[in-house]
Amino acid sequence: MGGNKKSVLRFSMMLLLSLGLVLSACGGGNNSKDAAKNTTKDANNGQATTDKAGDTVEPFEISVFIGEAGQQPTPDNKIYKMIKDKTGASFKFEFLAGDIDQKLGVMIAGSDYPDMMTANQKLTGAGAFIPLEDLIEEHAPNLKKHYEKYWNMMKDSDGHIYTLPNYGVYNSDPDSTWYSGPAFWIQKDVLAEAGYPQVKTLDEYFDIIAGYKEKHPTIDGTPTIGFEILNYDWRNWGLFNAPQHLIGHPNDGGVVVENGVAQIFADKDYAKRYYQKLNEVNQKGLIDKETFTQNYDQYMAKISSGAVLGMFDQHWNFQSAEDSLTTQQKLERTYVGLPLVYDTSIRDYYKERPALNLDNGFGITVNAEDPVKIIKLLDTLIDEEWQKIFTWGIEGEDYYVNEQGRYMKTQEQRDKFTDGTWKLANKADAFFGRAPKMQGKFSDGNSTDAAAQPEEYQAGLKEYDKNFLAQYGFNSYVDFFSEAPENDIAYPAWSVDLVDGSEAKIVNTKQNELSTKYLPKAILAKPTDFDSVWEEYTKEIGKLNIKAYEDRINEVLQWRRDTWTVK
């Protein structure tokens, strides 16, 4: 790999130069010389260790709950080992198994919290998280600088900051070569076999899927599935959210915001139009018969098999299944996101300018023994050199620097980065996915996201994808989407805290329960029964105090416009 010896030397020097910062951030405020002289036990009675430079670091363990399913990193994971060697910190991860609301209910009832947890409004409402603004002001200058422009946005209604957003803090216009958001996804081979058509409308989408499924009733021996719908646990957008996009609006969750005012769309005629279309295509056998009974793992397994032609979903939600298809060399079974609308007079609005990912990321709980040590660790790990390790990996091992100073990968390195097994041993995704992170560009001009580095993206394209994009005259799959307008400062409405126990929260929960009950019933009904099912559904919604839900959202959106400032 290019520049290997220089890369290794540069990386070694970088670690030595950053060691003083790391030790001062995680070793109780000592500078590197003092830290080298003072060897003490940490709060968990661990023994201090000596790193390769001869300095000492105090070992301490942070227990972390991740509010979704995941896999434990390998015991010898190289990034976590590096963190432990340089800072003393190790992580004990617990991933969600089962229902999130049930799990959090048990935790809250017993005040049984680990040191850090992924954000959830239930936890904030229950007082599980400690305020962070003073800790950041006193002990975390890197984090304060990182969030400076977003400080007011991060504050809860009581004026405190309880969680650290993991995405949406950009230091520049981001490079955009990978789309992570919602779309109607379709297998590339479906488009290729049809002669690479421009598919713009919902009708065109299902027509082309129907034609392909008829010609290919099985794929690699597995019955072909025309369309999947996921409505499992909190991942309910696969069933609920499409109507707002089909009329040209962005993702605002359960509402459409028109002229600054939010209204639910579940009972509107344009929503009915979508579900009636699903009823129609179900009669043609396009929708998976198990779609409303399967869980997330089963859904992902079907996508990984290559047998699913299309679905409405957010790209990040099924990325690991698509990575599996890439690893299997089934590139024709990977997906293109299509920003479908009802008719071509509507401008698509799927792609959005990045918004601060509120109520996500990590919070430090009331049970944490040493919040100062944790915030200092997070402050250390937001440093640019650590961020490069999290995103690009180890220089000279996971990427190289070319003569122009641009970060690049060999094809072997690219292949590894899509291999789920390799990631468990060589990436720190369980932590980094929810941790504060730099987005945009590093100070040397390289992209913070390896997948978004323009020349790296182009160099890494398989011949199949180069040819596919050439048929459309596009440089990347993001080009299928219209450019996003500027966000309203209050966007997105889905991040509004409805407050547990409030009328707004109760109404929203009941509405979601009605949607989960009636929408599958409407989709699976005989066409002659669809209207009666829909009428019953909307009547039940009408019995709810929807105004309380809408009023809460509009109140918060107005509060954001009045109080949020972005310098």
ABEGO torsion letter per residue (X at the ends): XBGAAAAAAAAAAAAAAAAAAAAAAAAGGBBAAAAAABBBBBAAGBBBBBBAAGBBBBBBBBBBBBABBBBBBBAABAAAAAAAAAAGBBBBBBBBBEBAAAAAAAAAAAGBBBABBBBBAAAAAAGABBBAAAAAAAABAAAAAAAAAAAAAABBAAGBBABBBABGBBABBBBBABBABBBBBBBAAAAAAAGGBBBABAAAAAAAAAAAAAABABBGGBBBBABBBBBBEABAAAAAAAAAAAAGBBBAEABBBBGGBBBBAAABAAAAAAAAAAAAAAAAGABBAAAAABBAAAAAAAAAAGABABBBBBAAAAAAAAAAAAAAGBAAABBBBBBBBABAABBBBABBBBBBBBGBEBBBBAABABAAAAAAAAAAAABAAAAAAAAAEBBGAABBBBAAGBBBBBAAAAAAAABAAAAAAABAAAAAAABBBBBEBBAAGBBABAAABAAAAAAABBAAAAAAAAAAGBABAAAABBBBBBBBAAOBAAABBAEBGBAAAAAAAAAAAAAAAAAAAAAABBAAAAAAAAAAAAAAAAABBAAAAAAAAAAAAAAAAAABBBX
